[in-house]
Amino acid sequence: MTSVNQSLTKLQLEPASTKNLKAFVGELNGNLKILEKGFGVKIFQNGNKVSISGEEESILKASHTIQDLYATTIQGIELSQETIQMAINRNEDVNPATIAPRGVEFVIKTPKKTIKPRGKNQNDYLGNMSSFEVNFGVGPAGTGKTYLAVAKAVEMLVAEKVKKIILIRPAVEAGEKLGFLPGDLSQKVDPYLRPLYDALYEMLGFEQVVRLLEKEILEVAPLAYLRGRTLNNAFIIMDESQNTTVDQMKMFLTRMGFGSYAIINGDMTQIDLPKNIESGLGHSFKVLDGLEGIGFTIFNSKDVVRHPLVRKIVDAYDHFDKQKN
């Protein structure tokens, strides 16, 4: 039995393309099923004609998302489960009356793949990286901060806008310190940089990454080894920056030389420093707020590009922490 609140809307996806339509609906209509579950609607597709039934507000949100995703296939970008879930997250809490056409969308092209932002905050982050030489990306794990920073670094290296990429991560992780890990300096630091390496392999390929490391065009260094250096013509990424002290953050920010770009990523809910030590990331927000030439992008649970449950887990922890405080 159909509820009195049920409505039906019909869409026509243009330009009609068998290849794009096949990519849009997914194998065995798998993509449509994700959208149905995400918005609580029923979707019927016949060629480039799509019908959506359900509550009016849900239909409006689903319609906007469907057109958004179809436009993605036209750009030749694959619709992964993560892409679809991000599109749902982006639109499920939006007031349909406020839905407007997108503005400028920033896309990154690397040798192995084209990367498109999954949501407004990711797009703002890419826009900031194109506009400012120093950028902060702050928010929960899984929001794409590291991945997009590496993509931008690769794009600029290939375009010869920088001469090297430097990857940095404070080696304080869940109570561990460098001195307690086996191996030489490189072996000690590398485990903490695995997310950065994974992104590089995906965008450049394993062999190319190895060659860049051998030529020192790609450099991996602990934060302490930057002291006394000036980094020119480099794209510098510091991940997990919430684990820097105030002095370490100041030291890092003052290492930049001419022609360099710095990305500082972190999550203020994942600080592994001793309780009596202030995070350099949090302190830098207070010091640098309003300073011209620095970009700040704040991510939230809606930007999480992992399993849908991860977003709910992040929200649950945030809610618990707010109640505790």
Sequence and secondary structure as in RCSB ss.txt:
>XXXX:A:sequence
MTSVNQSLTKLQLEPASTKNLKAFVGELNGNLKILEKGFGVKIFQNGNKVSISGEEESILKASHTIQDLYATTIQ
GIELSQETIQMAINRNEDVNPATIAPRGVEFVIKTPKKTIKPRGKNQNDYLGNMSSFEVNFGVGPAGTGKTYLAV
AKAVEMLVAEKVKKIILIRPAVEAGEKLGFLPGDLSQKVDPYLRPLYDALYEMLGFEQVVRLLEKEILEVAPLAY
LRGRTLNNAFIIMDESQNTTVDQMKMFLTRMGFGSYAIINGDMTQIDLPKNIESGLGHSFKVLDGLEGIGFTIFN
SKDVVRHPLVRKIVDAYDHFDKQKN
>XXXX:A:secstr
   TTEEEEEEE SS  HHHHHHHH GGGHHHHHHHHHHT EEEEETTEEEEEEEHHHHHHHHHHHHHHHHHHHT
T    HHHHHHHHHHHHTS GGG         EE SS EE   SHHHHHHHHHHHH SEEEEE  TTSSHHHHHH
HHHHHHHHTTS SEEEEE  SEETTEEGGGS SSHHHHHGGGGHHHHHHHHHHH HHHHHHHHHTTSEEEE GGG
GTT  B SEEEEE SGGGSBHHHHHHHHT B TT EEEEEE TT   S TTS BHHHHHHHHHTT TTEEEEE  
GGG  S HHHHHHHHHHHHHHHHH 
